[in-house]
Amino acid sequence: MAGNNLHTDAVPRIVVTGVGIVSPIGIGKEAFWDSLSQGVSGIQADSSISGHPLGAKVNEFDPVAHIYQKKFIRVMPREVQLGVAAASMAMKDAGLERGSLDPYRIGVEFGASHISTSAEDLLDAARGLKTVVDPELFASQFGSANMDQIGPLWLIKQLPNMPACHVAMEHDARGPNNTITSSESSAILALAEAVRIIERGAADVMIVGACSSHFDPVEWTRVTTYEQLSQESDPDRACRPFDLNRSGTVMGEGAGAFIIERYEHAMARGATIYGEVLGVGAGCDGAGLENRRQGTGLVRAIEHALRRSQLTPQHLGHINAHGKGTVIDDLTEAKAYHRVLGSVAETIPVTALKSYFGHFDAGAGAVELVGSILALRHRLIPHTLNYHTPDPECRLKIVRGEPRRMTSDIALSVNRTRMGQSAAAVIRAI
């Protein structure tokens, strides 16, 4: 039967041996899983957020407690600190100390979103504009008179490849290093590339993850110009994936990371194995409004992941959905499941973890992926919060009310961007 012989000798088995998490519902895998299994939300009322009183922040995070190279903290914006901390937790969880492996055999694949500059970084330069400047001459006047007031490390702080760079420096990982900037799909796409790196023999261990935060004032202003945010005032009803009365998503922040390596490499060093990555796929909606409405990119991603895994839809035990909580995105995602999974789409349990911690681009995908890995580890599917009234147009078997025991050890985790880039990963518990 398909699934009994999932890999040939020519294709190495890739397993997850460590996880790290910094999220609104917990810092560290134990606190994070406790919140998921007990249905504890991280979405709270926040009067400091202009125009939208709800958000999901990481509380009580101290970068000094989690980052080894403390001299770099001052050039790390919030999202990079979260990412480096998560990666360090994952390495510790995997039992990999700095110097324990050949540094040229350890690589990094990290996802990142837009990292906004802080207004404080430009404050001194802005003070120099004592009079209103002619808009046509602004660039030349600002450049000649005020550029030298901007700190030389200003740009470094907001480059999207800095999370991967800092993770590599933190752990002396000198192997392949790359950054994926594809919004919500970044984490799974980073996983896909990391798997390929190990498969072709370019590394033995890969540190994979993603991080992001939407709470910088500049970033918050940018996101609210295009995102459909929840109209709820009650945190306990805020993010309602696939519910008939959903009104939008909630902004958050966080980071997730995990360590992957060849099965033989993990066994040789006596590592704990969380699960096996059976297949990863990607797709894009492409041109045409109908392709976007039908979630063509997600269909292609799931097809590819299942084909790579040598599985059929009937093998899937549950789906960790993108579940953004917006009217259009959830409907498009549901349509994609029906297209690619057929009638099975209405029988596979579905959980949507953004109901716990909101939406925050690349970092959310990584946090959800860690959620999938831990769910397989505990053989328990967390329930979707705030799901009360089924949407007849979605027709999905949403896990609601309480967690559900697994009947299959295979999970599908997916993410999709508002532009139609999609990614899917099939993972099996071991």
FINU-104176 format. One record per residue (C-alpha): residue number from 1; residue in one letter; x, y, z. Coordinates in nm, 2 decimals, always signed. Layout:
REM residues N
SITE num residuo   east  north     up
SITE NUM       A      X      Y      Z
...
END
This chain:
REM residues 430
SITE num residuo   east  north     up
SITE   1       M  +0.00  +0.00  +0.00
SITE   2       A  +0.12  +0.35  -0.07
SITE   3       G  +0.29  +0.49  +0.24
SITE   4       N  +0.46  +0.17  +0.35
SITE   5       N  +0.78  +0.23  +0.14
SITE   6       L  +0.79  +0.61  +0.13
SITE   7       H  +1.15  +0.66  +0.02
SITE   8       T  +1.40  +0.47  -0.20
SITE   9       D  +1.76  +0.42  -0.09
SITE  10       A  +1.85  +0.71  -0.33
SITE  11       V  +1.65  +0.96  -0.14
SITE  12       P  +1.75  +1.01  +0.23
SITE  13       R  +1.48  +1.03  +0.50
SITE  14       I  +1.47  +1.37  +0.66
SITE  15       V  +1.36  +1.40  +1.02
SITE  16       V  +1.29  +1.68  +1.27
SITE  17       T  +1.50  +1.66  +1.58
SITE  18       G  +1.44  +1.99  +1.76
SITE  19       V  +1.19  +2.27  +1.78
SITE  20       G  +1.19  +2.63  +1.92
SITE  21       I  +0.91  +2.87  +1.96
SITE  22       V  +0.85  +3.23  +2.07
SITE  23       S  +0.48  +3.31  +2.04
SITE  24       P  +0.19  +3.50  +2.19
SITE  25       I  +0.07  +3.18  +2.36
SITE  26       G  +0.40  +3.08  +2.51
SITE  27       I  +0.78  +3.09  +2.49
SITE  28       G  +0.93  +2.75  +2.46
SITE  29       K  +0.77  +2.43  +2.34
SITE  30       E  +0.62  +2.33  +2.68
SITE  31       A  +0.44  +2.66  +2.73
SITE  32       F  +0.33  +2.68  +2.37
SITE  33       W  +0.19  +2.32  +2.37
SITE  34       D  +0.01  +2.37  +2.71
SITE  35       S  -0.18  +2.67  +2.56
SITE  36       L  -0.27  +2.48  +2.24
SITE  37       S  -0.39  +2.17  +2.42
SITE  38       Q  -0.59  +2.37  +2.67
SITE  39       G  -0.74  +2.62  +2.42
SITE  40       V  -0.57  +2.93  +2.56
SITE  41       S  -0.57  +3.23  +2.33
SITE  42       G  -0.29  +3.49  +2.30
SITE  43       I  -0.52  +3.76  +2.15
SITE  44       Q  -0.57  +4.05  +2.39
SITE  45       A  -0.72  +4.39  +2.40
SITE  46       D  -0.44  +4.65  +2.34
SITE  47       S  -0.52  +5.02  +2.37
SITE  48       S  -0.18  +5.11  +2.22
SITE  49       I  -0.29  +4.99  +1.87
SITE  50       S  -0.43  +5.27  +1.68
SITE  51       G  -0.77  +5.20  +1.52
SITE  52       H  -0.77  +4.83  +1.60
SITE  53       P  -0.79  +4.74  +1.98
SITE  54       L  -0.69  +4.37  +1.94
SITE  55       G  -0.36  +4.21  +1.89
SITE  56       A  -0.15  +3.91  +1.98
SITE  57       K  +0.19  +4.01  +2.13
SITE  58       V  +0.47  +3.81  +2.28
SITE  59       N  +0.47  +3.91  +2.64
SITE  60       E  +0.77  +3.89  +2.88
SITE  61       F  +1.02  +3.82  +2.61
SITE  62       D  +1.38  +3.91  +2.72
SITE  63       P  +1.63  +3.87  +2.43
SITE  64       V  +1.92  +3.86  +2.68
SITE  65       A  +1.79  +3.54  +2.82
SITE  66       H  +1.78  +3.36  +2.49
SITE  67       I  +2.05  +3.51  +2.26
SITE  68       Y  +2.41  +3.41  +2.32
SITE  69       Q  +2.59  +3.68  +2.11
SITE  70       K  +2.46  +3.96  +2.32
SITE  71       K  +2.66  +4.23  +2.14
SITE  72       F  +2.45  +4.18  +1.84
SITE  73       I  +2.12  +4.25  +2.01
SITE  74       R  +2.14  +4.62  +1.96
SITE  75       V  +2.14  +4.58  +1.58
SITE  76       M  +1.85  +4.33  +1.59
SITE  77       P  +1.50  +4.46  +1.54
SITE  78       R  +1.22  +4.29  +1.73
SITE  79       E  +1.14  +4.02  +1.47
SITE  80       V  +1.51  +3.92  +1.44
SITE  81       Q  +1.54  +3.88  +1.82
SITE  82       L  +1.24  +3.65  +1.81
SITE  83       G  +1.38  +3.44  +1.53
SITE  84       V  +1.73  +3.40  +1.68
SITE  85       A  +1.58  +3.30  +2.01
SITE  86       A  +1.36  +3.04  +1.85
SITE  87       A  +1.65  +2.90  +1.66
SITE  88       S  +1.87  +2.87  +1.97
SITE  89       M  +1.58  +2.69  +2.15
SITE  90       A  +1.56  +2.45  +1.86
SITE  91       M  +1.93  +2.38  +1.86
SITE  92       K  +1.93  +2.32  +2.24
SITE  93       D  +1.62  +2.09  +2.20
SITE  94       A  +1.80  +1.89  +1.94
SITE  95       G  +2.10  +1.85  +2.16
SITE  96       L  +2.34  +2.03  +1.93
SITE  97       E  +2.59  +2.25  +2.10
SITE  98       R  +2.81  +2.50  +1.92
SITE  99       G  +3.12  +2.32  +1.80
SITE 100       S  +2.97  +1.97  +1.83
SITE 101       L  +2.95  +1.93  +1.45
SITE 102       D  +3.15  +2.04  +1.15
SITE 103       P  +3.03  +2.40  +1.10
SITE 104       Y  +3.05  +2.37  +0.73
SITE 105       R  +2.79  +2.09  +0.75
SITE 106       I  +2.53  +2.30  +0.93
SITE 107       G  +2.32  +2.54  +0.72
SITE 108       V  +2.04  +2.79  +0.77
SITE 109       E  +1.71  +2.85  +0.58
SITE 110       F  +1.50  +3.12  +0.73
SITE 111       G  +1.18  +3.30  +0.62
SITE 112       A  +1.13  +3.67  +0.68
SITE 113       S  +0.87  +3.93  +0.61
SITE 114       H  +0.90  +4.30  +0.56
SITE 115       I  +1.11  +4.45  +0.84
SITE 116       S  +1.02  +4.81  +0.89
SITE 117       T  +1.26  +5.08  +0.98
SITE 118       S  +1.20  +5.25  +1.31
SITE 119       A  +1.10  +5.61  +1.32
SITE 120       E  +1.37  +5.66  +1.59
SITE 121       D  +1.64  +5.56  +1.34
SITE 122       L  +1.56  +5.86  +1.12
SITE 123       L  +1.47  +6.11  +1.39
SITE 124       D  +1.80  +6.30  +1.39
SITE 125       A  +1.80  +6.33  +1.02
SITE 126       A  +1.44  +6.45  +1.03
SITE 127       R  +1.52  +6.72  +1.28
SITE 128       G  +1.74  +6.88  +1.03
SITE 129       L  +1.45  +6.97  +0.81
SITE 130       K  +1.37  +7.29  +0.99
SITE 131       T  +1.16  +7.44  +0.70
SITE 132       V  +0.92  +7.29  +0.45
SITE 133       V  +1.12  +7.16  +0.16
SITE 134       D  +1.02  +7.18  -0.20
SITE 135       P  +0.91  +6.83  -0.29
SITE 136       E  +1.10  +6.84  -0.62
SITE 137       L  +1.42  +6.92  -0.43
SITE 138       F  +1.36  +6.70  -0.12
SITE 139       A  +1.59  +6.42  -0.23
SITE 140       S  +1.89  +6.63  -0.31
SITE 141       Q  +1.85  +6.86  -0.01
SITE 142       F  +1.79  +6.57  +0.23
SITE 143       G  +2.08  +6.38  +0.08
SITE 144       S  +2.33  +6.67  +0.11
SITE 145       A  +2.23  +6.80  +0.45
SITE 146       N  +2.09  +6.51  +0.65
SITE 147       M  +2.21  +6.17  +0.54
SITE 148       D  +2.51  +6.19  +0.76
SITE 149       Q  +2.27  +6.20  +1.06
SITE 150       I  +2.15  +5.85  +0.99
SITE 151       G  +2.34  +5.58  +1.18
SITE 152       P  +2.57  +5.36  +0.96
SITE 153       L  +2.40  +5.04  +1.08
SITE 154       W  +2.05  +5.16  +1.00
SITE 155       L  +2.01  +4.96  +0.68
SITE 156       I  +2.15  +4.64  +0.83
SITE 157       K  +1.87  +4.62  +1.09
SITE 158       Q  +1.60  +4.60  +0.82
SITE 159       L  +1.75  +4.37  +0.56
SITE 160       P  +1.53  +4.05  +0.54
SITE 161       N  +1.83  +3.82  +0.53
SITE 162       M  +1.95  +3.93  +0.87
SITE 163       P  +1.75  +3.66  +1.07
SITE 164       A  +1.94  +3.39  +0.88
SITE 165       C  +2.27  +3.57  +0.92
SITE 166       H  +2.23  +3.62  +1.29
SITE 167       V  +2.12  +3.26  +1.34
SITE 168       A  +2.43  +3.14  +1.15
SITE 169       M  +2.66  +3.36  +1.36
SITE 170       E  +2.49  +3.25  +1.68
SITE 171       H  +2.57  +2.88  +1.60
SITE 172       D  +2.87  +2.91  +1.38
SITE 173       A  +2.67  +2.75  +1.09
SITE 174       R  +2.89  +2.79  +0.78
SITE 175       G  +2.69  +2.57  +0.55
SITE 176       P  +2.43  +2.69  +0.29
SITE 177       N  +2.25  +2.99  +0.40
SITE 178       N  +1.94  +3.15  +0.24
SITE 179       T  +1.64  +3.36  +0.31
SITE 180       I  +1.28  +3.31  +0.18
SITE 181       T  +1.06  +3.62  +0.16
SITE 182       S  +0.73  +3.49  +0.04
SITE 183       S  +0.51  +3.62  +0.33
SITE 184       E  +0.30  +3.34  +0.49
SITE 185       S  +0.44  +3.06  +0.28
SITE 186       S  +0.80  +3.14  +0.37
SITE 187       A  +0.85  +2.88  +0.65
SITE 188       I  +0.73  +2.58  +0.45
SITE 189       L  +0.93  +2.70  +0.14
SITE 190       A  +1.23  +2.73  +0.36
SITE 191       L  +1.17  +2.38  +0.48
SITE 192       A  +1.15  +2.26  +0.11
SITE 193       E  +1.49  +2.42  +0.03
SITE 194       A  +1.65  +2.28  +0.34
SITE 195       V  +1.53  +1.93  +0.26
SITE 196       R  +1.68  +1.96  -0.09
SITE 197       I  +2.01  +2.08  +0.06
SITE 198       I  +2.04  +1.77  +0.28
SITE 199       E  +1.92  +1.54  +0.00
SITE 200       R  +2.20  +1.66  -0.23
SITE 201       G  +2.46  +1.61  +0.04
SITE 202       A  +2.55  +1.98  +0.09
SITE 203       A  +2.47  +1.97  +0.47
SITE 204       D  +2.40  +1.72  +0.75
SITE 205       V  +2.19  +1.96  +0.96
SITE 206       M  +1.97  +2.25  +0.87
SITE 207       I  +1.83  +2.52  +1.10
SITE 208       V  +1.49  +2.61  +0.95
SITE 209       G  +1.23  +2.87  +1.06
SITE 210       A  +1.08  +3.21  +1.01
SITE 211       C  +1.00  +3.52  +1.22
SITE 212       S  +0.80  +3.85  +1.19
SITE 213       S  +0.62  +4.11  +1.39
SITE 214       H  +0.35  +4.35  +1.30
SITE 215       F  +0.37  +4.58  +1.60
SITE 216       D  +0.62  +4.84  +1.49
SITE 217       P  +0.41  +5.16  +1.42
SITE 218       V  +0.54  +5.18  +1.06
SITE 219       E  +0.47  +4.81  +1.00
SITE 220       W  +0.13  +4.83  +1.16
SITE 221       T  +0.04  +5.13  +0.94
SITE 222       R  +0.16  +4.95  +0.63
SITE 223       V  -0.04  +4.62  +0.70
SITE 224       T  -0.36  +4.79  +0.78
SITE 225       T  -0.38  +4.96  +0.44
SITE 226       Y  -0.45  +4.62  +0.27
SITE 227       E  -0.54  +4.36  +0.54
SITE 228       Q  -0.90  +4.28  +0.64
SITE 229       L  -0.88  +4.30  +1.02
SITE 230       S  -1.14  +4.16  +1.26
SITE 231       Q  -1.42  +4.39  +1.35
SITE 232       E  -1.47  +4.22  +1.69
SITE 233       S  -1.41  +4.40  +2.01
SITE 234       D  -1.41  +4.09  +2.22
SITE 235       P  -1.07  +3.90  +2.21
SITE 236       D  -1.25  +3.57  +2.26
SITE 237       R  -1.43  +3.62  +1.94
SITE 238       A  -1.17  +3.80  +1.74
SITE 239       C  -1.01  +3.55  +1.49
SITE 240       R  -1.27  +3.30  +1.37
SITE 241       P  -1.13  +3.09  +1.09
SITE 242       F  -1.40  +2.93  +0.87
SITE 243       D  -1.68  +3.04  +1.09
SITE 244       L  -1.98  +3.19  +0.91
SITE 245       N  -1.96  +3.51  +1.10
SITE 246       R  -1.58  +3.57  +1.06
SITE 247       S  -1.49  +3.93  +1.00
SITE 248       G  -1.12  +3.94  +0.96
SITE 249       T  -0.78  +3.85  +1.11
SITE 250       V  -0.58  +3.98  +1.40
SITE 251       M  -0.22  +4.11  +1.39
SITE 252       G  +0.04  +3.92  +1.59
SITE 253       E  +0.41  +3.84  +1.61
SITE 254       G  +0.63  +3.54  +1.67
SITE 255       A  +0.89  +3.30  +1.55
SITE 256       G  +0.93  +2.92  +1.51
SITE 257       A  +1.23  +2.71  +1.43
SITE 258       F  +1.31  +2.35  +1.39
SITE 259       I  +1.62  +2.13  +1.32
SITE 260       I  +1.61  +1.88  +1.03
SITE 261       E  +1.87  +1.62  +0.95
SITE 262       R  +1.91  +1.28  +0.78
SITE 263       Y  +1.75  +1.00  +0.97
SITE 264       E  +2.08  +0.80  +0.99
SITE 265       H  +2.26  +1.11  +1.11
SITE 266       A  +2.00  +1.16  +1.39
SITE 267       M  +2.01  +0.80  +1.49
SITE 268       A  +2.39  +0.79  +1.50
SITE 269       R  +2.40  +1.07  +1.76
SITE 270       G  +2.10  +0.94  +1.96
SITE 271       A  +1.87  +1.23  +1.88
SITE 272       T  +1.50  +1.25  +1.97
SITE 273       I  +1.30  +1.24  +1.65
SITE 274       Y  +0.97  +1.44  +1.64
SITE 275       G  +0.87  +1.34  +1.29
SITE 276       E  +0.96  +1.28  +0.93
SITE 277       V  +0.92  +1.52  +0.65
SITE 278       L  +0.76  +1.31  +0.38
SITE 279       G  +0.70  +1.57  +0.11
SITE 280       V  +0.69  +1.95  +0.05
SITE 281       G  +0.52  +2.12  -0.24
SITE 282       A  +0.47  +2.47  -0.37
SITE 283       G  +0.24  +2.65  -0.62
SITE 284       C  +0.11  +2.98  -0.73
SITE 285       D  -0.23  +3.09  -0.85
SITE 286       G  -0.09  +3.25  -1.16
SITE 287       A  -0.27  +3.48  -1.39
SITE 288       G  -0.65  +3.51  -1.39
SITE 289       L  -0.91  +3.60  -1.13
SITE 290       E  -1.07  +3.26  -1.14
SITE 291       N  -0.74  +3.09  -1.05
SITE 292       R  -0.71  +3.31  -0.75
SITE 293       R  -1.07  +3.25  -0.64
SITE 294       Q  -1.03  +2.87  -0.67
SITE 295       G  -0.69  +2.86  -0.49
SITE 296       T  -0.51  +2.70  -0.78
SITE 297       G  -0.17  +2.76  -0.62
SITE 298       L  -0.27  +2.57  -0.30
SITE 299       V  -0.41  +2.29  -0.51
SITE 300       R  -0.08  +2.25  -0.69
SITE 301       A  +0.12  +2.27  -0.37
SITE 302       I  -0.09  +1.99  -0.20
SITE 303       E  -0.08  +1.78  -0.51
SITE 304       H  +0.30  +1.81  -0.52
SITE 305       A  +0.34  +1.74  -0.15
SITE 306       L  +0.12  +1.43  -0.17
SITE 307       R  +0.30  +1.30  -0.49
SITE 308       R  +0.64  +1.36  -0.32
SITE 309       S  +0.51  +1.16  -0.02
SITE 310       Q  +0.37  +0.88  -0.23
SITE 311       L  +0.04  +0.92  -0.05
SITE 312       T  -0.32  +0.98  -0.14
SITE 313       P  -0.57  +1.21  +0.04
SITE 314       Q  -0.71  +0.91  +0.23
SITE 315       H  -0.38  +0.88  +0.42
SITE 316       L  -0.41  +1.23  +0.58
SITE 317       G  -0.50  +1.23  +0.95
SITE 318       H  -0.56  +1.60  +0.98
SITE 319       I  -0.49  +1.94  +0.81
SITE 320       N  -0.33  +2.23  +0.99
SITE 321       A  -0.50  +2.50  +0.78
SITE 322       H  -0.38  +2.85  +0.69
SITE 323       G  -0.71  +2.96  +0.84
SITE 324       K  -0.66  +3.34  +0.83
SITE 325       G  -1.00  +3.43  +0.94
SITE 326       T  -1.09  +3.66  +0.65
SITE 327       V  -1.40  +3.61  +0.45
SITE 328       I  -1.23  +3.56  +0.11
SITE 329       D  -0.91  +3.38  +0.21
SITE 330       D  -1.09  +3.11  +0.41
SITE 331       L  -1.34  +3.05  +0.13
SITE 332       T  -1.06  +3.02  -0.13
SITE 333       E  -0.87  +2.78  +0.09
SITE 334       A  -1.18  +2.56  +0.14
SITE 335       K  -1.24  +2.55  -0.23
SITE 336       A  -0.88  +2.44  -0.29
SITE 337       Y  -0.93  +2.15  -0.04
SITE 338       H  -1.24  +2.03  -0.22
SITE 339       R  -1.06  +2.06  -0.56
SITE 340       V  -0.76  +1.86  -0.46
SITE 341       L  -0.89  +1.62  -0.20
SITE 342       G  -1.24  +1.55  -0.35
SITE 343       S  -1.50  +1.41  -0.12
SITE 344       V  -1.23  +1.33  +0.14
SITE 345       A  -1.21  +1.71  +0.21
SITE 346       E  -1.53  +1.69  +0.42
SITE 347       T  -1.40  +1.40  +0.64
SITE 348       I  -1.04  +1.51  +0.73
SITE 349       P  -1.02  +1.69  +1.07
SITE 350       V  -0.91  +2.05  +1.02
SITE 351       T  -0.75  +2.29  +1.28
SITE 352       A  -0.67  +2.65  +1.23
SITE 353       L  -0.41  +2.78  +1.48
SITE 354       K  -0.43  +3.15  +1.39
SITE 355       S  -0.74  +3.15  +1.61
SITE 356       Y  -0.49  +3.13  +1.90
SITE 357       F  -0.22  +3.39  +1.79
SITE 358       G  -0.34  +3.58  +1.49
SITE 359       H  -0.17  +3.65  +1.16
SITE 360       F  +0.19  +3.77  +1.11
SITE 361       D  +0.31  +3.67  +0.77
SITE 362       A  +0.63  +3.45  +0.77
SITE 363       G  +0.65  +3.40  +1.14
SITE 364       A  +0.29  +3.27  +1.16
SITE 365       G  +0.37  +2.99  +0.91
SITE 366       A  +0.66  +2.88  +1.12
SITE 367       V  +0.47  +2.89  +1.45
SITE 368       E  +0.19  +2.68  +1.28
SITE 369       L  +0.45  +2.43  +1.15
SITE 370       V  +0.59  +2.39  +1.50
SITE 371       G  +0.23  +2.34  +1.61
SITE 372       S  +0.19  +2.06  +1.36
SITE 373       I  +0.51  +1.89  +1.48
SITE 374       L  +0.41  +1.90  +1.84
SITE 375       A  +0.06  +1.78  +1.76
SITE 376       L  +0.20  +1.48  +1.60
SITE 377       R  +0.44  +1.42  +1.89
SITE 378       H  +0.14  +1.43  +2.14
SITE 379       R  -0.10  +1.25  +1.90
SITE 380       L  -0.35  +1.53  +1.97
SITE 381       I  -0.51  +1.78  +1.73
SITE 382       P  -0.57  +2.12  +1.89
SITE 383       H  -0.92  +2.26  +1.84
SITE 384       T  -1.00  +2.58  +1.65
SITE 385       L  -1.10  +2.86  +1.88
SITE 386       N  -1.41  +3.08  +1.82
SITE 387       Y  -1.56  +2.84  +1.57
SITE 388       H  -1.94  +2.83  +1.64
SITE 389       T  -2.14  +2.85  +1.32
SITE 390       P  -2.02  +2.64  +1.02
SITE 391       D  -2.00  +2.82  +0.69
SITE 392       P  -2.20  +2.61  +0.44
SITE 393       E  -1.97  +2.73  +0.16
SITE 394       C  -1.66  +2.59  +0.33
SITE 395       R  -1.79  +2.24  +0.42
SITE 396       L  -1.49  +2.14  +0.63
SITE 397       K  -1.47  +1.91  +0.94
SITE 398       I  -1.33  +2.18  +1.18
SITE 399       V  -1.20  +2.04  +1.51
SITE 400       R  -1.40  +2.24  +1.76
SITE 401       G  -1.48  +2.25  +2.13
SITE 402       E  -1.19  +2.04  +2.25
SITE 403       P  -0.88  +1.87  +2.12
SITE 404       R  -0.92  +1.55  +1.92
SITE 405       R  -0.72  +1.24  +1.94
SITE 406       M  -0.55  +1.14  +1.62
SITE 407       T  -0.64  +0.83  +1.43
SITE 408       S  -0.36  +0.88  +1.18
SITE 409       D  +0.00  +0.99  +1.23
SITE 410       I  +0.02  +1.19  +0.91
SITE 411       A  -0.05  +1.56  +0.89
SITE 412       L  -0.08  +1.82  +0.61
SITE 413       S  +0.03  +2.18  +0.70
SITE 414       V  -0.04  +2.46  +0.45
SITE 415       N  +0.01  +2.83  +0.41
SITE 416       R  -0.10  +3.07  +0.13
SITE 417       T  -0.03  +3.44  +0.07
SITE 418       R  -0.29  +3.69  -0.04
SITE 419       M  -0.11  +3.70  -0.38
SITE 420       G  -0.16  +3.33  -0.43
SITE 421       Q  +0.18  +3.18  -0.35
SITE 422       S  +0.12  +2.86  -0.16
SITE 423       A  +0.31  +2.58  +0.02
SITE 424       A  +0.22  +2.25  +0.17
SITE 425       A  +0.41  +2.00  +0.39
SITE 426       V  +0.33  +1.64  +0.47
SITE 427       I  +0.48  +1.52  +0.80
SITE 428       R  +0.46  +1.19  +0.97
SITE 429       A  +0.50  +1.11  +1.34
SITE 430       I  +0.78  +0.87  +1.43
END
